[in-house]
Amino acid sequence: MKIAHLLVVGWACLLSMGANAQWQWIDKDNKKVFSDQAPPPEVPDKNILRRPGAGSSRPNFSPPPASPEAAAAPDPRVAASGANKPTGVDKELEEKTRKAEEAEKAKKAAEAQKLAQARTENCGRARQAKATFDSGIRVARLNAQGEREIMDDKARAAEQERLQSVISSDCK
């Protein structure tokens, strides 16, 4: 039983070690900020109070100051590439992005095809029903109680008008 308690206390101590891997700095409003990510580049080094490791340093995104003669001579690597292409582009990321875009296009195409097929089926049904109503035969419907009722001329005209609107919208 005591071993279990010791293990729980040990795990709690190990889990709290993640708090040591935090950055601490003072922001522009003179407030202390605690984070697991490095401070933004605009925070000066003097305002960084704690870093997560002894040997770690803040990443430097700005290029080192160039001497006047280095500024006059163009970089041969840039001249050889011809254009300002981003370097270090992850080809796997490009491939995943391309595949995701293709999958999205395929999904949209499948939806459009399904919609077109449904419209074609609706068009066929509406034309068949319109032909039935135009033939003049008696048509019966079921009412709310489940009884058959023969449609009168007014109901037939309304149904023919509805079918014509379906045909005009779906049969293009």
MILUMTI-475076 format. One line per field, with one value per atom (N, C-alpha, C): y, z, x; residue in three letters; residue number from 1. Coordinates in steps of 0.05 Angstrom, whole numbers, plus 5000, padded with zeros to 4 digits. Example, Ala and Ser with C-alpha at 12.3 -4.5 7.8 and 13.67 -1.06 7.14 Angstrom:
BEGIN
c2	(4886; 4910; 4934; 4955; 4979; 5001);
c3	(5156; 5156; 5156; 5142; 5143; 5157);
c1	(5264; 5246; 5264; 5257; 5273; 5258);
bake	(ALA; ALA; ALA; SER; SER; SER);
timar	(1; 1; 1; 2; 2; 2);
***
This chain:
BEGIN
c2	(4976; 5000; 5025; 5025; 5048; 5051; 5029; 5031; 5045; 5040; 5053; 5083; 5090; 5119; 5132; 5119; 5129; 5132; 5113; 5115; 5138; 5143; 5165; 5192; 5194; 5219; 5222; 5200; 5202; 5211; 5201; 5209; 5238; 5247; 5275; 5293; 5285; 5301; 5302; 5279; 5278; 5294; 5294; 5310; 5340; 5348; 5377; 5387; 5369; 5378; 5392; 5388; 5402; 5432; 5440; 5469; 5482; 5467; 5478; 5486; 5475; 5480; 5503; 5525; 5548; 5573; 5590; 5616; 5636; 5656; 5677; 5703; 5723; 5749; 5771; 5795; 5818; 5830; 5834; 5844; 5874; 5886; 5915; 5930; 5916; 5929; 5924; 5915; 5909; 5888; 5868; 5845; 5821; 5804; 5779; 5759; 5746; 5727; 5700; 5679; 5652; 5636; 5622; 5607; 5584; 5564; 5542; 5548; 5571; 5579; 5603; 5607; 5629; 5655; 5677; 5703; 5713; 5732; 5743; 5758; 5761; 5774; 5803; 5817; 5845; 5848; 5826; 5827; 5828; 5848; 5849; 5828; 5821; 5800; 5807; 5833; 5841; 5836; 5833; 5828; 5798; 5781; 5752; 5744; 5735; 5728; 5699; 5681; 5653; 5639; 5621; 5605; 5575; 5559; 5531; 5514; 5519; 5503; 5521; 5510; 5527; 5534; 5515; 5520; 5531; 5532; 5541; 5571; 5580; 5609; 5615; 5640; 5649; 5647; 5637; 5636; 5664; 5668; 5693; 5692; 5707; 5706; 5728; 5747; 5768; 5761; 5768; 5762; 5779; 5769; 5785; 5811; 5832; 5856; 5852; 5862; 5858; 5881; 5874; 5895; 5909; 5934; 5949; 5934; 5921; 5908; 5883; 5870; 5846; 5855; 5878; 5888; 5895; 5903; 5911; 5886; 5864; 5840; 5823; 5814; 5797; 5769; 5756; 5729; 5709; 5693; 5676; 5654; 5646; 5626; 5637; 5662; 5674; 5679; 5687; 5692; 5666; 5644; 5618; 5608; 5612; 5602; 5617; 5642; 5658; 5673; 5662; 5675; 5672; 5687; 5685; 5662; 5638; 5615; 5609; 5601; 5593; 5567; 5567; 5543; 5526; 5500; 5482; 5476; 5477; 5471; 5441; 5433; 5405; 5392; 5374; 5361; 5343; 5331; 5315; 5332; 5356; 5374; 5383; 5389; 5396; 5373; 5349; 5325; 5321; 5324; 5320; 5342; 5366; 5388; 5383; 5374; 5368; 5345; 5324; 5302; 5311; 5328; 5338; 5354; 5371; 5387; 5369; 5348; 5329; 5314; 5306; 5292; 5311; 5336; 5355; 5359; 5361; 5364; 5339; 5315; 5291; 5289; 5298; 5298; 5316; 5340; 5359; 5349; 5336; 5324; 5302; 5285; 5264; 5275; 5296; 5309; 5321; 5334; 5345; 5324; 5301; 5279; 5267; 5264; 5254; 5273; 5299; 5318; 5318; 5315; 5314; 5288; 5266; 5241; 5244; 5256; 5260; 5278; 5299; 5317; 5302; 5285; 5269; 5250; 5237; 5220; 5236; 5258; 5276; 5285; 5291; 5300; 5277; 5253; 5230; 5225; 5226; 5221; 5243; 5268; 5290; 5289; 5281; 5279; 5256; 5234; 5212; 5219; 5233; 5241; 5261; 5280; 5300; 5287; 5267; 5252; 5238; 5227; 5214; 5234; 5258; 5278; 5289; 5292; 5302; 5283; 5257; 5237; 5238; 5249; 5253; 5230; 5210; 5188; 5198; 5184; 5191; 5183; 5202; 5197; 5199; 5180; 5179; 5183; 5195; 5199; 5189; 5184; 5176; 5201; 5203; 5226; 5220; 5237; 5234; 5209; 5200; 5176; 5151; 5153; 5130; 5121; 5138; 5132; 5143; 5129; 5138; 5160; 5182; 5204; 5209; 5213; 5220; 5250; 5258; 5286; 5301; 5324; 5341; 5357; 5373; 5388; 5409; 5421; 5442; 5429; 5406; 5393; 5383; 5373; 5364; 5387; 5410; 5433; 5442; 5442; 5450; 5430; 5404; 5384; 5386; 5391; 5395; 5419; 5440; 5464; 5458; 5444; 5436; 5419; 5399; 5382; 5397; 5417; 5433; 5449; 5459; 5475; 5456; 5431; 5412; 5406; 5402; 5396; 5420; 5444; 5468; 5472; 5464; 5468; 5445; 5420; 5397; 5386; 5392; 5382; 5403; 5407; 5427; 5414);
c3	(5000; 5000; 5000; 5016; 5017; 4991; 4978; 4952; 4932; 4932; 4914; 4919; 4944; 4951; 4941; 4945; 4936; 4906; 4892; 4863; 4853; 4866; 4859; 4864; 4887; 4893; 4873; 4866; 4846; 4819; 4810; 4785; 4786; 4808; 4810; 4808; 4820; 4818; 4789; 4776; 4748; 4730; 4734; 4717; 4721; 4744; 4749; 4737; 4728; 4716; 4690; 4677; 4653; 4657; 4682; 4688; 4686; 4688; 4685; 4656; 4637; 4609; 4600; 4615; 4608; 4604; 4587; 4583; 4601; 4610; 4626; 4617; 4610; 4601; 4609; 4606; 4612; 4585; 4581; 4555; 4554; 4532; 4529; 4549; 4562; 4582; 4611; 4613; 4638; 4654; 4641; 4654; 4649; 4670; 4667; 4650; 4631; 4614; 4617; 4621; 4623; 4599; 4586; 4562; 4557; 4542; 4534; 4507; 4495; 4470; 4474; 4455; 4457; 4454; 4467; 4464; 4435; 4428; 4401; 4397; 4372; 4366; 4376; 4380; 4388; 4418; 4433; 4462; 4464; 4476; 4479; 4498; 4494; 4511; 4540; 4546; 4574; 4589; 4574; 4586; 4590; 4580; 4583; 4610; 4627; 4655; 4658; 4643; 4646; 4619; 4613; 4589; 4598; 4580; 4589; 4594; 4581; 4586; 4590; 4601; 4605; 4579; 4560; 4535; 4513; 4518; 4496; 4494; 4471; 4467; 4449; 4448; 4433; 4403; 4386; 4358; 4346; 4329; 4317; 4288; 4281; 4255; 4237; 4248; 4231; 4223; 4198; 4189; 4203; 4205; 4218; 4202; 4216; 4201; 4181; 4157; 4135; 4133; 4125; 4121; 4095; 4091; 4067; 4041; 4042; 4018; 4012; 4032; 4028; 4016; 4024; 4013; 3984; 3975; 3947; 3929; 3938; 3922; 3925; 3903; 3906; 3915; 3929; 3939; 3915; 3911; 3888; 3889; 3913; 3915; 3905; 3911; 3902; 3872; 3862; 3833; 3818; 3829; 3815; 3814; 3834; 3835; 3816; 3811; 3792; 3805; 3823; 3835; 3865; 3879; 3908; 3916; 3912; 3919; 3949; 3963; 3991; 3992; 4010; 4012; 4035; 4033; 4055; 4055; 4031; 4030; 4033; 4051; 4056; 4034; 4020; 3997; 4006; 4029; 4039; 4045; 4056; 4061; 4035; 4014; 3989; 3977; 3980; 3970; 3985; 4011; 4027; 4020; 4016; 4009; 3981; 3962; 3936; 3937; 3952; 3954; 3967; 3988; 4001; 3982; 3965; 3946; 3925; 3916; 3896; 3909; 3934; 3947; 3950; 3956; 3958; 3931; 3909; 3882; 3875; 3882; 3875; 3891; 3916; 3932; 3921; 3912; 3900; 3874; 3858; 3832; 3837; 3858; 3864; 3873; 3889; 3898; 3874; 3856; 3832; 3815; 3812; 3797; 3810; 3836; 3850; 3847; 3849; 3846; 3817; 3797; 3770; 3765; 3777; 3774; 3787; 3811; 3824; 3807; 3795; 3778; 3754; 3742; 3719; 3727; 3750; 3759; 3765; 3778; 3783; 3757; 3737; 3712; 3699; 3699; 3687; 3701; 3728; 3743; 3738; 3737; 3733; 3705; 3684; 3657; 3655; 3669; 3669; 3683; 3706; 3720; 3704; 3690; 3674; 3651; 3639; 3617; 3627; 3652; 3664; 3668; 3678; 3683; 3657; 3636; 3610; 3596; 3601; 3587; 3594; 3617; 3625; 3641; 3648; 3664; 3692; 3706; 3734; 3752; 3770; 3788; 3816; 3832; 3860; 3878; 3901; 3922; 3948; 3967; 3994; 4011; 4026; 4044; 4071; 4091; 4117; 4132; 4126; 4140; 4124; 4102; 4086; 4066; 4061; 4042; 4015; 3994; 3967; 3959; 3948; 3938; 3909; 3892; 3864; 3863; 3848; 3846; 3829; 3837; 3821; 3801; 3784; 3763; 3775; 3797; 3810; 3820; 3834; 3845; 3822; 3800; 3777; 3764; 3762; 3750; 3768; 3794; 3812; 3810; 3809; 3807; 3780; 3758; 3732; 3733; 3746; 3748; 3764; 3786; 3802; 3786; 3772; 3756; 3734; 3722; 3701; 3713; 3737; 3750; 3756; 3764; 3769; 3742; 3721; 3695; 3686; 3689; 3680; 3697; 3722; 3739; 3736; 3734; 3733; 3706; 3686; 3659; 3641; 3646; 3631; 3615);
c1	(5016; 5000; 5017; 5039; 5057; 5072; 5077; 5092; 5074; 5048; 5030; 5029; 5029; 5029; 5055; 5077; 5102; 5103; 5092; 5091; 5074; 5052; 5034; 5049; 5062; 5077; 5100; 5113; 5135; 5125; 5102; 5091; 5082; 5072; 5064; 5088; 5110; 5135; 5145; 5144; 5154; 5136; 5111; 5093; 5097; 5104; 5108; 5134; 5152; 5177; 5173; 5149; 5143; 5141; 5136; 5134; 5161; 5183; 5210; 5216; 5201; 5206; 5188; 5189; 5172; 5190; 5180; 5192; 5178; 5193; 5181; 5194; 5177; 5187; 5167; 5176; 5160; 5152; 5125; 5116; 5117; 5106; 5107; 5091; 5071; 5055; 5066; 5090; 5104; 5089; 5078; 5066; 5082; 5084; 5099; 5082; 5096; 5083; 5097; 5081; 5092; 5082; 5099; 5091; 5110; 5100; 5117; 5130; 5124; 5135; 5153; 5172; 5190; 5175; 5185; 5171; 5173; 5156; 5158; 5184; 5193; 5219; 5221; 5198; 5200; 5206; 5207; 5213; 5244; 5255; 5285; 5295; 5320; 5333; 5333; 5335; 5336; 5310; 5288; 5262; 5256; 5273; 5269; 5280; 5262; 5270; 5279; 5266; 5274; 5270; 5289; 5288; 5285; 5274; 5269; 5293; 5316; 5340; 5364; 5385; 5408; 5422; 5424; 5438; 5420; 5394; 5377; 5377; 5373; 5372; 5348; 5341; 5318; 5325; 5307; 5313; 5315; 5335; 5340; 5330; 5309; 5298; 5309; 5323; 5334; 5362; 5370; 5397; 5418; 5442; 5463; 5468; 5477; 5483; 5505; 5500; 5519; 5539; 5563; 5583; 5577; 5587; 5580; 5590; 5613; 5622; 5606; 5595; 5578; 5551; 5542; 5516; 5519; 5542; 5546; 5547; 5559; 5562; 5537; 5525; 5501; 5509; 5491; 5496; 5495; 5516; 5517; 5495; 5486; 5465; 5439; 5433; 5408; 5409; 5432; 5435; 5432; 5443; 5441; 5413; 5397; 5370; 5352; 5358; 5343; 5320; 5306; 5283; 5284; 5268; 5267; 5248; 5256; 5240; 5244; 5224; 5228; 5244; 5263; 5279; 5269; 5275; 5267; 5237; 5224; 5196; 5193; 5175; 5171; 5155; 5168; 5155; 5132; 5134; 5112; 5088; 5092; 5070; 5057; 5073; 5061; 5045; 5055; 5041; 5015; 5015; 4991; 4970; 4980; 4962; 4949; 4966; 4956; 4935; 4941; 4922; 4896; 4898; 4874; 4857; 4870; 4855; 4842; 4856; 4845; 4821; 4824; 4802; 4777; 4782; 4760; 4746; 4763; 4751; 4735; 4745; 4731; 4705; 4706; 4681; 4660; 4669; 4650; 4639; 4656; 4647; 4627; 4632; 4613; 4586; 4587; 4562; 4547; 4562; 4549; 4537; 4551; 4540; 4515; 4516; 4492; 4468; 4473; 4452; 4441; 4458; 4449; 4433; 4441; 4426; 4398; 4397; 4371; 4353; 4364; 4348; 4337; 4354; 4345; 4322; 4325; 4303; 4278; 4280; 4257; 4244; 4260; 4250; 4233; 4244; 4230; 4203; 4204; 4179; 4159; 4168; 4149; 4137; 4153; 4142; 4122; 4128; 4109; 4083; 4085; 4061; 4045; 4059; 4045; 4031; 4043; 4030; 4005; 4006; 3983; 3960; 3967; 3946; 3935; 3952; 3944; 3926; 3928; 3912; 3882; 3876; 3848; 3837; 3853; 3842; 3837; 3820; 3814; 3838; 3845; 3868; 3857; 3865; 3856; 3880; 3875; 3896; 3885; 3903; 3895; 3894; 3872; 3869; 3882; 3879; 3892; 3882; 3858; 3847; 3854; 3868; 3875; 3854; 3834; 3813; 3820; 3812; 3817; 3797; 3808; 3791; 3798; 3778; 3783; 3788; 3809; 3816; 3795; 3787; 3769; 3785; 3772; 3786; 3805; 3797; 3814; 3840; 3838; 3861; 3879; 3867; 3882; 3898; 3886; 3899; 3922; 3918; 3940; 3963; 3957; 3978; 3993; 3978; 3991; 4009; 4001; 4018; 4043; 4040; 4063; 4083; 4072; 4089; 4103; 4090; 4103; 4126; 4123; 4145; 4168; 4163; 4185; 4199; 4184; 4196; 4213; 4203; 4218; 4243; 4243; 4267; 4287; 4278; 4296; 4303; 4288; 4293; 4306; 4331; 4346; 4368);
bake	(MET; MET; MET; LYS; LYS; LYS; ILE; ILE; ILE; ALA; ALA; ALA; HIS; HIS; HIS; LEU; LEU; LEU; LEU; LEU; LEU; VAL; VAL; VAL; VAL; VAL; VAL; GLY; GLY; GLY; TRP; TRP; TRP; ALA; ALA; ALA; CYS; CYS; CYS; LEU; LEU; LEU; LEU; LEU; LEU; SER; SER; SER; MET; MET; MET; GLY; GLY; GLY; ALA; ALA; ALA; ASN; ASN; ASN; ALA; ALA; ALA; GLN; GLN; GLN; TRP; TRP; TRP; GLN; GLN; GLN; TRP; TRP; TRP; ILE; ILE; ILE; ASP; ASP; ASP; LYS; LYS; LYS; ASP; ASP; ASP; ASN; ASN; ASN; LYS; LYS; LYS; LYS; LYS; LYS; VAL; VAL; VAL; PHE; PHE; PHE; SER; SER; SER; ASP; ASP; ASP; GLN; GLN; GLN; ALA; ALA; ALA; PRO; PRO; PRO; PRO; PRO; PRO; PRO; PRO; PRO; GLU; GLU; GLU; VAL; VAL; VAL; PRO; PRO; PRO; ASP; ASP; ASP; LYS; LYS; LYS; ASN; ASN; ASN; ILE; ILE; ILE; LEU; LEU; LEU; ARG; ARG; ARG; ARG; ARG; ARG; PRO; PRO; PRO; GLY; GLY; GLY; ALA; ALA; ALA; GLY; GLY; GLY; SER; SER; SER; SER; SER; SER; ARG; ARG; ARG; PRO; PRO; PRO; ASN; ASN; ASN; PHE; PHE; PHE; SER; SER; SER; PRO; PRO; PRO; PRO; PRO; PRO; PRO; PRO; PRO; ALA; ALA; ALA; SER; SER; SER; PRO; PRO; PRO; GLU; GLU; GLU; ALA; ALA; ALA; ALA; ALA; ALA; ALA; ALA; ALA; ALA; ALA; ALA; PRO; PRO; PRO; ASP; ASP; ASP; PRO; PRO; PRO; ARG; ARG; ARG; VAL; VAL; VAL; ALA; ALA; ALA; ALA; ALA; ALA; SER; SER; SER; GLY; GLY; GLY; ALA; ALA; ALA; ASN; ASN; ASN; LYS; LYS; LYS; PRO; PRO; PRO; THR; THR; THR; GLY; GLY; GLY; VAL; VAL; VAL; ASP; ASP; ASP; LYS; LYS; LYS; GLU; GLU; GLU; LEU; LEU; LEU; GLU; GLU; GLU; GLU; GLU; GLU; LYS; LYS; LYS; THR; THR; THR; ARG; ARG; ARG; LYS; LYS; LYS; ALA; ALA; ALA; GLU; GLU; GLU; GLU; GLU; GLU; ALA; ALA; ALA; GLU; GLU; GLU; LYS; LYS; LYS; ALA; ALA; ALA; LYS; LYS; LYS; LYS; LYS; LYS; ALA; ALA; ALA; ALA; ALA; ALA; GLU; GLU; GLU; ALA; ALA; ALA; GLN; GLN; GLN; LYS; LYS; LYS; LEU; LEU; LEU; ALA; ALA; ALA; GLN; GLN; GLN; ALA; ALA; ALA; ARG; ARG; ARG; THR; THR; THR; GLU; GLU; GLU; ASN; ASN; ASN; CYS; CYS; CYS; GLY; GLY; GLY; ARG; ARG; ARG; ALA; ALA; ALA; ARG; ARG; ARG; GLN; GLN; GLN; ALA; ALA; ALA; LYS; LYS; LYS; ALA; ALA; ALA; THR; THR; THR; PHE; PHE; PHE; ASP; ASP; ASP; SER; SER; SER; GLY; GLY; GLY; ILE; ILE; ILE; ARG; ARG; ARG; VAL; VAL; VAL; ALA; ALA; ALA; ARG; ARG; ARG; LEU; LEU; LEU; ASN; ASN; ASN; ALA; ALA; ALA; GLN; GLN; GLN; GLY; GLY; GLY; GLU; GLU; GLU; ARG; ARG; ARG; GLU; GLU; GLU; ILE; ILE; ILE; MET; MET; MET; ASP; ASP; ASP; ASP; ASP; ASP; LYS; LYS; LYS; ALA; ALA; ALA; ARG; ARG; ARG; ALA; ALA; ALA; ALA; ALA; ALA; GLU; GLU; GLU; GLN; GLN; GLN; GLU; GLU; GLU; ARG; ARG; ARG; LEU; LEU; LEU; GLN; GLN; GLN; SER; SER; SER; VAL; VAL; VAL; ILE; ILE; ILE; SER; SER; SER; SER; SER; SER; ASP; ASP; ASP; CYS; CYS; CYS; LYS; LYS; LYS);
timar	(1; 1; 1; 2; 2; 2; 3; 3; 3; 4; 4; 4; 5; 5; 5; 6; 6; 6; 7; 7; 7; 8; 8; 8; 9; 9; 9; 10; 10; 10; 11; 11; 11; 12; 12; 12; 13; 13; 13; 14; 14; 14; 15; 15; 15; 16; 16; 16; 17; 17; 17; 18; 18; 18; 19; 19; 19; 20; 20; 20; 21; 21; 21; 22; 22; 22; 23; 23; 23; 24; 24; 24; 25; 25; 25; 26; 26; 26; 27; 27; 27; 28; 28; 28; 29; 29; 29; 30; 30; 30; 31; 31; 31; 32; 32; 32; 33; 33; 33; 34; 34; 34; 35; 35; 35; 36; 36; 36; 37; 37; 37; 38; 38; 38; 39; 39; 39; 40; 40; 40; 41; 41; 41; 42; 42; 42; 43; 43; 43; 44; 44; 44; 45; 45; 45; 46; 46; 46; 47; 47; 47; 48; 48; 48; 49; 49; 49; 50; 50; 50; 51; 51; 51; 52; 52; 52; 53; 53; 53; 54; 54; 54; 55; 55; 55; 56; 56; 56; 57; 57; 57; 58; 58; 58; 59; 59; 59; 60; 60; 60; 61; 61; 61; 62; 62; 62; 63; 63; 63; 64; 64; 64; 65; 65; 65; 66; 66; 66; 67; 67; 67; 68; 68; 68; 69; 69; 69; 70; 70; 70; 71; 71; 71; 72; 72; 72; 73; 73; 73; 74; 74; 74; 75; 75; 75; 76; 76; 76; 77; 77; 77; 78; 78; 78; 79; 79; 79; 80; 80; 80; 81; 81; 81; 82; 82; 82; 83; 83; 83; 84; 84; 84; 85; 85; 85; 86; 86; 86; 87; 87; 87; 88; 88; 88; 89; 89; 89; 90; 90; 90; 91; 91; 91; 92; 92; 92; 93; 93; 93; 94; 94; 94; 95; 95; 95; 96; 96; 96; 97; 97; 97; 98; 98; 98; 99; 99; 99; 100; 100; 100; 101; 101; 101; 102; 102; 102; 103; 103; 103; 104; 104; 104; 105; 105; 105; 106; 106; 106; 107; 107; 107; 108; 108; 108; 109; 109; 109; 110; 110; 110; 111; 111; 111; 112; 112; 112; 113; 113; 113; 114; 114; 114; 115; 115; 115; 116; 116; 116; 117; 117; 117; 118; 118; 118; 119; 119; 119; 120; 120; 120; 121; 121; 121; 122; 122; 122; 123; 123; 123; 124; 124; 124; 125; 125; 125; 126; 126; 126; 127; 127; 127; 128; 128; 128; 129; 129; 129; 130; 130; 130; 131; 131; 131; 132; 132; 132; 133; 133; 133; 134; 134; 134; 135; 135; 135; 136; 136; 136; 137; 137; 137; 138; 138; 138; 139; 139; 139; 140; 140; 140; 141; 141; 141; 142; 142; 142; 143; 143; 143; 144; 144; 144; 145; 145; 145; 146; 146; 146; 147; 147; 147; 148; 148; 148; 149; 149; 149; 150; 150; 150; 151; 151; 151; 152; 152; 152; 153; 153; 153; 154; 154; 154; 155; 155; 155; 156; 156; 156; 157; 157; 157; 158; 158; 158; 159; 159; 159; 160; 160; 160; 161; 161; 161; 162; 162; 162; 163; 163; 163; 164; 164; 164; 165; 165; 165; 166; 166; 166; 167; 167; 167; 168; 168; 168; 169; 169; 169; 170; 170; 170; 171; 171; 171; 172; 172; 172);
***
